[in-house]
Amino acid sequence: MQVSVEKTSELSRKMTVRVPEQAIKEKMDVRIKSLAREVKLDGFRPGKVPPQVVRKMYGDRIRGEITGDLIQSSYVEAIESENLKPAGPPQIIPVEKPSAPDGFEYIADFEVYPVVNLDDLAKMQVSRANGQVETADIENMIESLRQQKKDWSAVERGAGNEDQITFHFSGVCEDENFTDGKVENHKLTLGSGQMIPGFEEELQGLATSNTKVFDIQFPEKYGNDKLSGKTAQFDIEVVSVEEPILPELDAEFIKGFGVDDGDLDKFREDIKRNLENELEQGIKRFVKNSVMDALYAKIELNLPSVLIDQEVEHLKEPYKANAKRQNKNLEDIDLPTEMFEQRANRRVALGLILAEIVQKNEIKVDDDRVRATLDAMARSYDSPEDVLKWYYDDKNRLAEIKQMTLEDQAVDWILGQVSVTDKTLSFDELTKPQNKEA
């Protein structure tokens, strides 16, 4: 076998492989002898068909099969001999006029993984957060729990923020009704921001049985192209206005959250403990994002397009799954590649960088940390043992946790190599991060 490799771009390779006729002949002889013992032909006893007859009848087909097998095996052998690391499957192109009269020749086009240079790692600056649960955080959580248990009471006044208004409405845009007639008994909490900008403001002050007609412009980037940026007219009829009634912070309320004796101090301690667990996860998430931001900014990579394409398709999967659940035709869903490219680039780049760090520094998964991670996750469930069993009984689920733990170990290693600045943040800042992905 003869191999030559041409570098067509920084990551693209054009590898020409020539397989000699002798290699084909040897495999054909073996295949034909085997087939001669199995094939049944009129005029010949079973197992007694002459090899030359088999060759004449099936030679072209056998040669095609062997050629396909040899392409696969020779490709693997060639990239190993040339010490190449393809980033994805090759495009195989048979050479119609090979350089030699016998044998066969093909070209394999593919991209290789980039070289990841970690020399600038020591120049990185990373922020590490710290914080603590304050009394105000506990009180805010108690208020949030009361909000979750609130009831509604009808009022004979105009609606204001935090009131729940029930109404019928219809919408018309460019003389076309886009609400499929009238939407009845729609419930909305004023101030929640659930409707398009300006809609809730039009409902302020309306009381039971009031009606109103008003115009509103839809946002330029709206989910329905027929309405994007256009002005529509809404016709409203108020059915009822209700104000929220929060439950008292008494023993009965507290017992509903697992404190059997209804003791307020125990309730606050439980909340504090849960918030501290949440804060711990928020700190880890903040530090990891800080490390990933620094890696992505400092270490520049030329990324294989095949990996970007694969990641884009991976990012599209949740949208496709959601469309399938809604019985929508996938071909009608507009998922432009551009909306995923930035995230795909970041994820591919960080995946390659972390893989290099793990491999170069021989970082191995710490099983004790895997268990600690699972214990932390299981604590928020009623039956932690069942959660642990659910993970340990499935290799794929456990592999996800191991990969996450390995990334955390890599982050810890990186923190030991870079310049770290500590900063104190509030509970909200640490537990309500920006939508950033590692």
Secondary structure, DSSP 8 states (H G I E B T S, - for coil): -EEEEEE-SSSEEEEEEEE-HHHHHHHHHHHHHHHHTT---TTS-TT---HHHHHHHHHHHHHHHHHHHHHHHHHHHHHHHTT--BSS--EEEE-SS-SSSSSEEEEEEEEB------GGGGG-EEEEEE----HHHHHHHHHHHHHHT-EEEE-SS---TT-EEEEEEEEEETTEESSSS-EEEEEEETTS--SSTTHHHHHTT--TT-EEEEEEE--SS-S-TTTTT-EEEEEEEEEEEEEEE---SSHHHHHTTT-TT--HHHHHHHHHHHHHHHHHHHHHHHHHHHHHHHHHHHS-----HHHHHHHHHHHHHHHHHHHHHTT--GGG----THHHHHHHHHHHHHHHHHHHHHHHTT----HHHHHHHHHHHHTTSS-HHHHHHHHHT-HHHHHHHHHHHHHHHHHHHHHTTSEEEEEE--HHHHHS--S---
